[in-house]
């Protein structure tokens, strides 16, 4: 852990594979800079943060859906039926069913609710990951 050369900022390096960098960057608002006591406390947190980061990186990720599959999934989440989705996207109901089958396979679910739930969990994880570097 070392100061970044800017006031009230500190970077805590974590273990990383060769060629990668893993760290938490901390910033303090107006007031005193980080002191030795702060750095000692953060040193105690480092192994715990490293474990959290490793668990985060090992989590199962949502497989990539095509743009059209995402379109269908968004409309499913809004409560539209296959017929309503087909009209909205100018595709046949059979094509909607095919997209849903692909979505279910990719997400490892068996229902519309399961697909929406998997997408929601993934969106929540992505939002949380933006606050963790």
HUMODA-V930751 format. One record per run of one state. SS is the DSSP state (@ for helix, = for strand, . for the rest). FROM is the first residue (numbers start at 1). LEN is the number of residues. If there is no record, write none. Layout:
ss:SS from:FROM len:LEN
ss:SS from:FROM len:LEN
This chain:
ss:. from:1 len:1
ss:= from:2 len:2
ss:. from:4 len:5
ss:= from:9 len:6
ss:. from:15 len:7
ss:= from:22 len:6
ss:. from:28 len:8
ss:@ from:36 len:23
ss:. from:59 len:8
ss:@ from:67 len:11
ss:. from:78 len:4
ss:@ from:82 len:8
ss:. from:90 len:3
ss:@ from:93 len:15
ss:. from:108 len:4
ss:@ from:112 len:18
ss:. from:130 len:4
